């Protein structure tokens, strides 16, 4: 797994792409999930992907297609990096490991 591998490359790509609310899109696969917190019956989860364009401070969406064909949309509420350098996407509803996603970074 690559971890927070391309931070400078991702930032340069964003500079090259320009500003003005541009949405960066990428494809990836969920590699791991873990519970971040549980407060008053509400859970928050962290999901790791095999590749990402999200960096700390970003928000956006992850989209997937369920086996039933239904489109799943999961808001990314934040992004954190652990001590090992792995990037975790903070969500309220996780997707299963192995799920293919399309990510959209909106800011």
N, C-alpha and C positions, 0 to 999 in steps of 0.2 A: 504494500500500500504506500502511496506517495506522501500522505500527510499534508502539511501546509506548505507544499512543495513549490508552488509557483507564485507566491505572493507578489514579488516584484514584476513577474511576467503579467500577472492578472492586472495589476495596477497600471502597467504600461499600456496594456491592451485597452483599458478603460480610457486612458488619456488619448490614445490614438483614435478611439471610437467617437470621442467628443462628449459633450455634456448636454444638458437640456432634457433630462428625464429619460434618456435612452435606456432601454431594457436589454440586459445581457442575457442570452439564452445558452444553455448547455445541456448535455445528456449525461446521465450517470446511473449508478446502481447503488441501492442502499446496502451497506456492508455490515452495519451494526446499529442497535438501538439500546438506549438505557434510560431509566427514569431519572429525571433531574430533580423533581420535587413533587410533593403531594400536600396540598393545603386545602382544608375545608372540603374534601372530597374531589377536588380538581387536581388533575395530574398535568405535569409538563414533562416532555420527553426530549431527548437529544438523539439525533440520527447522524451517523457518519455515512459519507458517500465515497465511491471510488475516485470521483473527481468532482470538483466544484469551482465555481467562480465567485462564490460568496466569501467575503472577508469580514472581520470584526466590524460591527456597526451596520451591516447590511440587513435588509429585510427583503422579502419577495415571496415567491410561490414555488412549490414542487407539485408537478402534475404526474399522474400515473393512470393506467387503465386497469380496472379490476378484471378478474376472470370472467365476470358477468358481462363485461363490455362497458360498464359504467365508468365515467370519467371521475377520478378522485383529485381533488384540489386541496393541498395542505399548505396553509400560510406558514412561512418561516418568520418567526417572531424575533429572532436574533441569531447570532453566530458566536460561538466561543471556541477557544483553542485550549486543549488540556496541556499538562506538563510535558507530555510526550510529543507535542506538536501536532496532534490530530485535530482536525476541524470538526466541530459538532454543530448541527443545525437545530435550533430550539423550536419545537412544535408542540401543539396540544394533542394532536392525533398522529401517532407514528405509523409508518408503513413497514411492512415485514422486510427483513433482510432478504436480499435477492430481487427486490422490486425495482424495475427500470423506471426512471423518472426523467422528466424534463424540468429543469430549473430555470426560473426567471428571476433575476436580480433586479429589484426596482429602486434600490437606494441604500 
